[in-house]
Amino acid sequence: MTAPGPRPLRADAARNRQRLLEAAVRAFSRPGAEVTLEAVARDAGVGIGTLYRHFPTREALVEAAYRSELARLCDAAGELLAQLPPDRAVRAWMDRFVDYLATKRDMADALRLVIAAGANPFAQSRDLLVAALTRLLTAGAAAGTVRADVDPADVLAGLGGVSLAAAGPAQRDLAGRLLDLLMDGLRHQPTR
């Protein structure tokens, strides 16, 4: 006999948890000021007890907020493929990737505290990102709009480079131009 898994959250509890994660990302992405958990709870519109029921420590909240952002990015692959032609879905996902890395960079101080406490919030990040990119690139190759000989890990490295080259919000236009160049390199060129 197998033990039952964790019970799913009630709808209101799931909404509260999501609001807490969104408030945590906003709070831990702000430079400078020390973030209190009370301020995160207040921003989410819940009491501090609700925060502690979902996240017993500050580190647990930070790690969950980071993982939520990662999941949102990875889940976007399927959502974008349902809405856009595959090559346009790839390009739209690239924009979201740059935004994700900016959030991760903004949360760096808080994430360092999680690592210092012994957790590794990045343990599965690369695998999840490569899987999402593989899904997008495979759909593009099947549609004939994206090259079939592209290694998703290479694309991920290129996206990381774009994010480093255009790190700040003031450089978002540069990031867009660099992503367009990267996407042009990914497009399938019919042989003549």
C-alpha positions in Angstrom: 0.0 0.0 0.0 1.4 3.4 -0.9 1.1 6.4 1.3 -1.2 9.1 0.0 0.5 12.2 -1.4 0.1 15.7 0.0 -3.4 16.9 -0.1 -4.0 19.6 -2.8 -4.5 23.1 -1.5 -8.0 24.5 -1.3 -8.6 27.1 -3.9 -8.3 30.0 -1.5 -5.1 28.6 0.0 -3.6 28.2 -3.4 -4.5 31.8 -4.3 -2.9 33.0 -1.1 0.2 31.0 -1.7 0.5 32.4 -5.3 0.0 36.0 -4.0 2.7 35.4 -1.4 5.1 34.1 -4.1 4.4 37.1 -6.3 4.8 39.5 -3.4 8.1 37.8 -2.4 9.5 38.1 -5.9 8.7 41.9 -5.9 10.1 42.3 -2.4 13.3 40.3 -2.8 14.0 42.0 -6.2 14.2 45.5 -4.7 17.7 46.7 -4.1 18.8 47.9 -0.7 16.2 47.7 2.0 15.8 44.7 4.3 12.6 42.9 3.5 10.5 41.8 6.4 8.2 38.8 6.1 5.4 41.0 7.6 5.8 43.4 4.6 5.6 40.4 2.2 2.4 39.2 3.9 0.9 42.7 3.9 1.7 43.2 0.2 0.1 39.8 -0.6 -3.0 40.8 1.4 -2.7 38.0 4.0 -1.7 37.7 7.6 1.7 36.6 8.8 0.3 33.3 10.0 -0.8 32.5 6.5 2.7 33.2 5.2 4.2 30.9 7.9 1.7 28.1 7.2 3.0 28.1 3.6 6.6 29.0 4.2 8.0 28.2 7.6 11.3 30.1 7.0 12.5 33.1 5.1 14.7 30.8 3.1 11.8 28.6 2.2 9.9 31.6 0.9 12.8 32.9 -1.2 13.5 29.4 -2.7 9.8 28.9 -3.5 9.6 32.3 -5.1 12.6 31.6 -7.3 11.2 28.2 -8.2 7.8 29.7 -9.0 9.5 32.1 -11.5 11.4 29.2 -13.1 8.2 27.2 -13.4 6.3 30.1 -14.9 9.1 30.5 -17.5 9.2 26.7 -18.3 5.4 26.5 -18.4 5.3 29.4 -20.9 6.8 27.1 -23.6 3.5 25.2 -23.9 1.4 28.2 -23.5 3.3 30.1 -26.3 3.2 27.1 -28.6 -0.6 27.0 -28.2 -0.9 30.7 -29.1 1.8 31.3 -31.7 3.6 29.7 -34.6 6.6 27.8 -33.3 9.3 30.2 -34.4 7.4 33.2 -32.9 6.8 31.1 -29.7 10.6 30.5 -29.5 11.3 34.3 -29.9 8.6 35.2 -27.3 10.0 32.7 -24.9 13.5 34.3 -25.3 12.1 37.6 -24.1 10.6 35.9 -21.1 14.0 34.2 -20.4 15.7 37.6 -20.3 13.1 38.8 -17.9 13.5 35.7 -15.7 17.3 36.2 -15.6 16.8 39.8 -14.6 14.5 38.7 -11.7 17.0 36.1 -10.7 19.8 38.7 -10.7 17.7 41.1 -8.7 17.0 38.3 -6.2 20.7 37.4 -5.9 21.2 38.6 -2.3 18.2 36.7 -1.1 19.2 33.6 -3.0 22.7 33.7 -1.5 21.1 33.4 1.9 19.2 30.3 0.8 22.4 28.8 -0.4 24.2 29.7 2.8 21.4 27.9 4.7 22.3 24.7 2.8 19.7 24.6 0.0 20.4 24.7 -3.7 17.5 26.5 -5.5 19.3 26.0 -8.8 19.6 22.2 -8.6 17.2 21.4 -11.5 17.1 24.8 -13.2 19.3 24.0 -16.2 17.5 20.7 -16.9 14.1 22.4 -16.7 15.2 25.2 -19.0 16.7 22.9 -21.5 13.5 20.8 -21.5 11.4 23.9 -22.2 13.7 25.0 -25.0 13.8 21.5 -26.5 10.0 21.5 -26.7 10.0 24.9 -28.5 12.8 24.0 -30.9 11.4 20.6 -31.7 8.1 22.2 -32.6 9.9 24.8 -34.7 11.9 22.1 -36.5 8.7 20.0 -37.1 7.0 23.1 -38.6 10.1 23.7 -40.8 10.7 27.2 -39.4 13.6 26.4 -37.0 16.8 24.5 -37.8 16.7 20.9 -36.7 20.4 20.7 -35.9 20.4 23.1 -32.9 21.4 21.9 -29.5 19.0 23.5 -26.9 21.9 23.8 -24.4 23.8 26.0 -26.9 20.7 28.2 -27.3 20.5 28.4 -23.5 24.1 29.5 -23.4 23.5 32.1 -26.1 20.5 33.4 -24.1 22.7 33.7 -21.0 25.2 35.7 -23.0 22.5 38.1 -24.3 21.4 38.6 -20.7 24.9 39.4 -19.6 25.5 41.8 -22.5 22.3 43.6 -21.8 21.9 43.3 -18.1 20.0 46.4 -17.1 16.5 47.6 -17.8 18.0 50.5 -19.8 19.5 47.9 -22.1 16.3 46.1 -22.9 16.3 47.4 -26.5 19.8 46.0 -26.9 18.6 42.7 -25.5 15.8 42.6 -28.0 18.1 43.3 -30.9 20.5 40.6 -29.8 17.6 38.1 -29.4 16.5 38.9 -32.9 20.0 38.1 -34.1 20.0 34.8 -32.2 16.6 33.9 -33.6 17.8 34.7 -37.1 20.5 32.1 -36.6 18.0 29.6 -35.5 15.6 30.0 -38.4 15.5 27.2 -41.0 16.9 28.4 -44.3 15.6 26.3 -47.2 18.3 24.9 -49.5 18.2 26.3 -53.0 
